[in-house]
Amino acid sequence: MKSIFLLGITTTLLFAFAGCSKDSDDDGTPVYPNVVRISNSGFSPSTVEIQRTSTVTWVNDDNAVHRVTADAAEFESPDIVTGKIYTIRFDVMDTVAYHCKYHPAEKGVVIVNAVR
């Protein structure tokens, strides 16, 4: 009986704390780690530093279509329309410079470090 009671408390606490995790903003927008926002003024932040095997997500907050393209051709996103995202995982330690294919003045850098 005691073990069933403890299981019930554990299960109740598990469900109670499950609601505390943050999968989305208050408006329901998903929350991603290492986010770069795209606007008419470029990428923000323009430099992101991550650990190897981490992801970076670009969110298009602009009215124009953007395409994130690595300068040395390591990757290229599809067209990212308003309100959409592009996420990529970086598995190799490197410094990756990138730009918007349609707006070449918009530039950024992803610095990929060793996993700590």
N, CA and C atoms as an extended XYZ file, in Angstrom:
348
Properties=species:S:1:pos:R:3:atomname:S:1:resname:S:1:resid:I:1 pbc="F F F"
N         0.825       -1.193        0.000 N   MET     1
C         0.000        0.000        0.000 CA  MET     1
C         0.870        1.258        0.000 C   MET     1
N         1.953        1.223        0.794 N   LYS     2
C         2.837        2.372        0.879 CA  LYS     2
C         3.481        2.663       -0.482 C   LYS     2
N         3.885        1.604       -1.225 N   SER     3
C         4.519        1.824       -2.518 CA  SER     3
C         3.536        2.393       -3.536 C   SER     3
N         2.268        2.009       -3.484 N   ILE     4
C         1.256        2.551       -4.382 CA  ILE     4
C         1.044        4.033       -4.084 C   ILE     4
N         1.034        4.389       -2.790 N   PHE     5
C         0.873        5.783       -2.387 CA  PHE     5
C         2.034        6.632       -2.914 C   PHE     5
N         3.280        6.136       -2.743 N   LEU     6
C         4.445        6.873       -3.226 CA  LEU     6
C         4.433        6.984       -4.750 C   LEU     6
N         3.996        5.928       -5.433 N   LEU     7
C         3.891        5.976       -6.884 CA  LEU     7
C         2.884        7.038       -7.308 C   LEU     7
N         1.778        7.128       -6.584 N   GLY     8
C         0.762        8.136       -6.879 CA  GLY     8
C         1.291        9.541       -6.685 C   GLY     8
N         2.046        9.769       -5.625 N   ILE     9
C         2.628       11.095       -5.374 CA  ILE     9
C         3.648       11.420       -6.457 C   ILE     9
N         4.496       10.455       -6.788 N   THR    10
C         5.507       10.675       -7.822 CA  THR    10
C         4.851       11.005       -9.159 C   THR    10
N         3.814       10.262       -9.509 N   THR    11
C         3.113       10.501      -10.768 CA  THR    11
C         2.450       11.872      -10.770 C   THR    11
N         1.839       12.248       -9.646 N   THR    12
C         1.194       13.552       -9.542 CA  THR    12
C         2.216       14.669       -9.691 C   THR    12
N         3.363       14.532       -9.021 N   LEU    13
C         4.402       15.552       -9.131 CA  LEU    13
C         4.963       15.611      -10.546 C   LEU    13
N         5.115       14.452      -11.177 N   LEU    14
C         5.611       14.420      -12.539 CA  LEU    14
C         4.694       15.204      -13.468 C   LEU    14
N         3.389       14.980      -13.364 N   PHE    15
C         2.448       15.709      -14.211 CA  PHE    15
C         2.376       17.182      -13.827 C   PHE    15
N         2.523       17.488      -12.558 N   ALA    16
C         2.474       18.881      -12.125 CA  ALA    16
C         3.653       19.662      -12.688 C   ALA    16
N         4.857       19.057      -12.651 N   PHE    17
C         6.032       19.751      -13.147 CA  PHE    17
C         6.146       19.692      -14.661 C   PHE    17
N         5.494       18.760      -15.300 N   ALA    18
C         5.528       18.680      -16.763 CA  ALA    18
C         4.954       19.950      -17.370 C   ALA    18
N         4.008       20.551      -16.719 N   GLY    19
C         3.412       21.784      -17.212 CA  GLY    19
C         4.321       22.983      -17.053 C   GLY    19
N         5.414       22.827      -16.302 N   CYS    20
C         6.331       23.939      -16.080 CA  CYS    20
C         7.377       24.067      -17.169 C   CYS    20
N         7.541       23.054      -18.014 N   SER    21
C         8.529       23.168      -19.077 CA  SER    21
C         8.038       24.184      -20.102 C   SER    21
N         8.980       24.780      -20.792 N   LYS    22
C         8.621       25.860      -21.718 CA  LYS    22
C         8.901       25.404      -23.137 C   LYS    22
N         7.868       24.896      -23.828 N   ASP    23
C         7.985       24.500      -25.223 CA  ASP    23
C         7.542       25.607      -26.155 C   ASP    23
N         6.858       26.622      -25.605 N   SER    24
C         6.393       27.713      -26.445 CA  SER    24
C         6.267       28.988      -25.622 C   SER    24
N         6.268       30.112      -26.324 N   ASP    25
C         6.036       31.398      -25.678 CA  ASP    25
C         4.584       31.456      -25.224 C   ASP    25
N         4.246       32.503      -24.507 N   ASP    26
C         2.880       32.666      -24.027 CA  ASP    26
C         1.864       32.745      -25.163 C   ASP    26
N         2.329       33.186      -26.350 N   ASP    27
C         1.401       33.282      -27.484 CA  ASP    27
C         1.344       31.991      -28.303 C   ASP    27
N         2.033       30.940      -27.827 N   GLY    28
C         2.004       29.650      -28.510 CA  GLY    28
C         3.124       29.461      -29.514 C   GLY    28
N         3.989       30.466      -29.694 N   THR    29
C         5.105       30.356      -30.615 CA  THR    29
C         6.141       29.404      -30.024 C   THR    29
N         6.615       28.400      -30.790 N   PRO    30
C         7.621       27.473      -30.266 CA  PRO    30
C         8.899       28.198      -29.853 C   PRO    30
N         9.553       27.692      -28.809 N   VAL    31
C        10.804       28.242      -28.323 CA  VAL    31
C        11.929       27.325      -28.795 C   VAL    31
N        12.944       27.887      -29.439 N   TYR    32
C        14.084       27.119      -29.928 CA  TYR    32
C        15.349       27.680      -29.300 C   TYR    32
N        16.308       26.805      -28.984 N   PRO    33
C        17.601       27.324      -28.521 CA  PRO    33
C        18.371       27.873      -29.717 C   PRO    33
N        19.284       28.789      -29.493 N   ASN    34
C        20.160       29.313      -30.546 CA  ASN    34
C        19.375       29.863      -31.733 C   ASN    34
N        18.554       30.839      -31.467 N   VAL    35
C        17.695       31.427      -32.494 CA  VAL    35
C        18.353       32.653      -33.104 C   VAL    35
N        18.296       32.731      -34.438 N   VAL    36
C        18.704       33.917      -35.177 CA  VAL    36
C        17.448       34.446      -35.858 C   VAL    36
N        17.109       35.688      -35.575 N   ARG    37
C        15.924       36.294      -36.175 CA  ARG    37
C        16.343       37.049      -37.432 C   ARG    37
N        15.520       36.938      -38.467 N   ILE    38
C        15.800       37.607      -39.736 CA  ILE    38
C        14.801       38.750      -39.900 C   ILE    38
N        15.330       39.946      -40.133 N   SER    39
C        14.474       41.108      -40.382 CA  SER    39
C        15.073       41.897      -41.537 C   SER    39
N        14.435       42.993      -41.883 N   ASN    40
C        14.949       43.793      -43.000 CA  ASN    40
C        16.303       44.410      -42.701 C   ASN    40
N        16.713       44.376      -41.443 N   SER    41
C        18.028       44.916      -41.093 CA  SER    41
C        19.087       43.819      -40.986 C   SER    41
N        18.717       42.572      -41.242 N   GLY    42
C        19.711       41.499      -41.234 CA  GLY    42
C        19.426       40.425      -40.206 C   GLY    42
N        20.483       39.741      -39.790 N   PHE    43
C        20.407       38.638      -38.838 CA  PHE    43
C        20.681       39.156      -37.426 C   PHE    43
N        19.892       38.695      -36.464 N   SER    44
C        20.092       39.113      -35.083 CA  SER    44
C        19.927       37.913      -34.144 C   SER    44
N        20.971       37.555      -33.426 N   PRO    45
C        22.310       38.143      -33.450 CA  PRO    45
C        23.047       37.744      -34.721 C   PRO    45
N        24.034       38.538      -35.083 N   SER    46
C        24.780       38.233      -36.304 CA  SER    46
C        25.829       37.147      -36.063 C   SER    46
N        26.214       36.950      -34.815 N   THR    47
C        27.151       35.885      -34.462 CA  THR    47
C        26.523       35.011      -33.382 C   THR    47
N        26.557       33.704      -33.619 N   VAL    48
C        26.041       32.730      -32.657 CA  VAL    48
C        27.168       31.760      -32.338 C   VAL    48
N        27.384       31.504      -31.053 N   GLU    49
C        28.405       30.555      -30.632 CA  GLU    49
C        27.706       29.362      -29.982 C   GLU    49
N        27.976       28.164      -30.508 N   ILE    50
C        27.296       26.956      -30.035 CA  ILE    50
C        28.312       25.845      -29.802 C   ILE    50
N        27.842       24.774      -29.178 N   GLN    51
C        28.651       23.573      -29.026 CA  GLN    51
C        28.364       22.631      -30.188 C   GLN    51
N        29.377       21.849      -30.560 N   ARG    52
C        29.206       20.857      -31.624 CA  ARG    52
C        28.010       19.966      -31.301 C   ARG    52
N        27.251       19.590      -32.290 N   THR    53
C        26.005       18.800      -32.248 CA  THR    53
C        24.779       19.630      -31.848 C   THR    53
N        24.959       20.935      -31.683 N   SER    54
C        23.828       21.813      -31.386 CA  SER    54
C        23.189       22.283      -32.690 C   SER    54
N        21.985       22.841      -32.559 N   THR    55
C        21.287       23.371      -33.727 CA  THR    55
C        21.196       24.886      -33.643 C   THR    55
N        21.010       25.482      -34.808 N   VAL    56
C        20.692       26.907      -34.913 CA  VAL    56
C        19.402       26.987      -35.716 C   VAL    56
N        18.486       27.837      -35.255 N   THR    57
C        17.211       28.033      -35.946 CA  THR    57
C        17.094       29.481      -36.383 C   THR    57
N        16.842       29.675      -37.671 N   TRP    58
C        16.587       31.008      -38.220 CA  TRP    58
C        15.083       31.195      -38.328 C   TRP    58
N        14.586       32.331      -37.840 N   VAL    59
C        13.157       32.654      -37.870 CA  VAL    59
C        12.991       33.899      -38.732 C   VAL    59
N        12.149       33.806      -39.748 N   ASN    60
C        11.936       34.954      -40.628 CA  ASN    60
C        10.835       35.851      -40.070 C   ASN    60
N        11.248       36.998      -39.522 N   ASP    61
C        10.313       38.005      -39.004 CA  ASP    61
C        10.055       39.105      -40.033 C   ASP    61
N        10.581       38.940      -41.219 N   ASP    62
C        10.509       39.959      -42.260 CA  ASP    62
C         9.381       39.633      -43.240 C   ASP    62
N         8.981       40.610      -44.032 N   ASN    63
C         7.967       40.383      -45.064 CA  ASN    63
C         8.564       39.801      -46.339 C   ASN    63
N         9.886       39.821      -46.455 N   ALA    64
C        10.563       39.292      -47.642 CA  ALA    64
C        10.981       37.838      -47.411 C   ALA    64
N        11.166       37.119      -48.503 N   VAL    65
C        11.685       35.750      -48.451 CA  VAL    65
C        13.204       35.814      -48.285 C   VAL    65
N        13.750       34.914      -47.466 N   HIS    66
C        15.193       34.845      -47.246 CA  HIS    66
C        15.670       33.415      -47.485 C   HIS    66
N        16.964       33.285      -47.831 N   ARG    67
C        17.589       31.972      -47.981 CA  ARG    67
C        18.970       32.054      -47.339 C   ARG    67
N        19.152       31.318      -46.236 N   VAL    68
C        20.414       31.319      -45.499 CA  VAL    68
C        21.392       30.416      -46.243 C   VAL    68
N        22.533       30.995      -46.640 N   THR    69
C        23.507       30.286      -47.467 CA  THR    69
C        24.898       30.433      -46.867 C   THR    69
N        25.562       29.316      -46.585 N   ALA    70
C        26.928       29.361      -46.073 CA  ALA    70
C        27.865       29.849      -47.167 C   ALA    70
N        28.805       30.707      -46.797 N   ASP    71
C        29.726       31.288      -47.773 CA  ASP    71
C        30.551       30.215      -48.485 C   ASP    71
N        30.945       29.160      -47.760 N   ALA    72
C        31.771       28.091      -48.337 CA  ALA    72
C        30.924       26.878      -48.734 C   ALA    72
N        29.630       27.076      -48.901 N   ALA    73
C        28.692       26.050      -49.393 CA  ALA    73
C        28.500       24.864      -48.444 C   ALA    73
N        28.713       25.050      -47.127 N   GLU    74
C        28.464       23.964      -46.175 CA  GLU    74
C        26.975       23.631      -46.077 C   GLU    74
N        26.139       24.633      -46.279 N   PHE    75
C        24.693       24.415      -46.247 CA  PHE    75
C        23.986       25.541      -46.980 C   PHE    75
N        22.756       25.291      -47.348 N   GLU    76
C        21.871       26.323      -47.892 CA  GLU    76
C        20.444       25.952      -47.521 C   GLU    76
N        19.736       26.895      -46.955 N   SER    77
C        18.343       26.646      -46.574 CA  SER    77
C        17.455       26.707      -47.814 C   SER    77
N        16.273       26.151      -47.712 N   PRO    78
C        15.275       26.474      -48.735 CA  PRO    78
C        14.800       27.907      -48.495 C   PRO    78
N        13.940       28.417      -49.337 N   ASP    79
C        13.361       29.740      -49.093 CA  ASP    79
C        12.633       29.717      -47.756 C   ASP    79
N        12.888       30.746      -46.955 N   ILE    80
C        12.214       30.887      -45.660 CA  ILE    80
C        11.243       32.049      -45.796 C   ILE    80
N         9.968       31.745      -45.839 N   VAL    81
C         8.954       32.788      -45.993 CA  VAL    81
C         8.604       33.369      -44.637 C   VAL    81
N         7.879       34.448      -44.632 N   THR    82
C         7.489       35.142      -43.407 CA  THR    82
C         6.871       34.180      -42.399 C   THR    82
N         7.394       34.243      -41.161 N   GLY    83
C         6.854       33.433      -40.075 CA  GLY    83
C         7.353       32.005      -40.030 C   GLY    83
N         8.163       31.588      -40.983 N   LYS    84
C         8.670       30.214      -41.018 CA  LYS    84
C        10.093       30.153      -40.488 C   LYS    84
N        10.568       28.911      -40.262 N   ILE    85
C        11.890       28.703      -39.675 CA  ILE    85
C        12.722       27.751      -40.527 C   ILE    85
N        14.024       27.776      -40.268 N   TYR    86
C        14.957       26.796      -40.828 CA  TYR    86
C        15.911       26.429      -39.706 C   TYR    86
N        16.075       25.134      -39.467 N   THR    87
C        16.951       24.649      -38.406 CA  THR    87
C        17.979       23.703      -38.997 C   THR    87
N        19.220       23.842      -38.555 N   ILE    88
C        20.289       22.937      -38.990 CA  ILE    88
C        21.168       22.585      -37.798 C   ILE    88
N        21.656       21.355      -37.801 N   ARG    89
C        22.551       20.862      -36.752 CA  ARG    89
C        23.988       20.966      -37.252 C   ARG    89
N        24.885       21.430      -36.377 N   PHE    90
C        26.295       21.578      -36.710 CA  PHE    90
C        27.091       20.506      -35.974 C   PHE    90
N        27.671       19.572      -36.725 N   ASP    91
C        28.384       18.436      -36.137 CA  ASP    91
C        29.901       18.580      -36.169 C   ASP    91
N        30.414       19.581      -36.867 N   VAL    92
C        31.855       19.765      -37.012 CA  VAL    92
C        32.254       21.102      -36.401 C   VAL    92
N        33.359       21.086      -35.621 N   MET    93
C        33.866       22.339      -35.064 CA  MET    93
C        34.370       23.203      -36.219 C   MET    93
N        33.908       24.433      -36.268 N   ASP    94
C        34.250       25.293      -37.386 CA  ASP    94
C        33.710       26.693      -37.108 C   ASP    94
N        34.122       27.641      -37.912 N   THR    95
C        33.514       28.960      -37.947 CA  THR    95
C        32.882       29.079      -39.326 C   THR    95
N        31.555       29.172      -39.340 N   VAL    96
C        30.805       29.143      -40.595 CA  VAL    96
C        30.205       30.521      -40.854 C   VAL    96
N        30.730       31.190      -41.858 N   ALA    97
C        30.166       32.479      -42.279 CA  ALA    97
C        29.012       32.197      -43.235 C   ALA    97
N        27.975       33.013      -43.145 N   TYR    98
C        26.816       32.818      -44.021 CA  TYR    98
C        26.221       34.174      -44.394 C   TYR    98
N        25.324       34.148      -45.363 N   HIS    99
C        24.649       35.354      -45.840 CA  HIS    99
C        23.272       34.963      -46.358 C   HIS    99
N        22.457       35.958      -46.666 N   CYS   100
C        21.180       35.716      -47.318 CA  CYS   100
C        21.434       35.735      -48.827 C   CYS   100
N        21.025       34.677      -49.494 N   LYS   101
C        21.250       34.576      -50.939 CA  LYS   101
C        20.585       35.726      -51.691 C   LYS   101
N        19.429       36.196      -51.203 N   TYR   102
C        18.687       37.254      -51.880 CA  TYR   102
C        19.086       38.650      -51.434 C   TYR   102
N        19.719       38.742      -50.273 N   HIS   103
C        20.128       40.034      -49.715 CA  HIS   103
C        21.572       39.886      -49.218 C   HIS   103
N        22.565       39.901      -50.108 N   PRO   104
C        23.954       39.580      -49.763 CA  PRO   104
C        24.577       40.461      -48.676 C   PRO   104
N        24.017       41.624      -48.421 N   ALA   105
C        24.555       42.479      -47.356 CA  ALA   105
C        24.206       41.931      -45.971 C   ALA   105
N        23.226       41.031      -45.901 N   GLU   106
C        22.846       40.414      -44.619 CA  GLU   106
C        23.790       39.248      -44.375 C   GLU   106
N        24.624       39.379      -43.327 N   LYS   107
C        25.673       38.390      -43.058 CA  LYS   107
C        25.648       37.960      -41.599 C   LYS   107
N        26.144       36.750      -41.364 N   GLY   108
C        26.250       36.238      -40.004 CA  GLY   108
C        27.333       35.187      -39.907 C   GLY   108
N        27.581       34.733      -38.670 N   VAL   109
C        28.609       33.735      -38.403 CA  VAL   109
C        28.081       32.787      -37.326 C   VAL   109
N        28.332       31.474      -37.538 N   VAL   110
C        28.095       30.474      -36.504 CA  VAL   110
C        29.451       29.923      -36.099 C   VAL   110
N        29.773       30.040      -34.818 N   ILE   111
C        31.033       29.510      -34.283 CA  ILE   111
C        30.686       28.215      -33.555 C   ILE   111
N        31.243       27.104      -34.032 N   VAL   112
C        30.935       25.786      -33.463 CA  VAL   112
C        32.152       25.322      -32.676 C   VAL   112
N        31.973       25.196      -31.359 N   ASN   113
C        33.045       24.783      -30.451 CA  ASN   113
C        32.884       23.324      -30.051 C   ASN   113
N        33.913       22.778      -29.404 N   ALA   114
C        33.856       21.414      -28.886 CA  ALA   114
C        32.783       21.325      -27.802 C   ALA   114
N        32.228       20.135      -27.650 N   VAL   115
C        31.249       19.906      -26.593 CA  VAL   115
C        31.991       19.931      -25.264 C   VAL   115
N        31.457       20.669      -24.305 N   ARG   116
C        32.097       20.784      -22.980 CA  ARG   116
C        31.663       19.672      -22.081 C   ARG   116
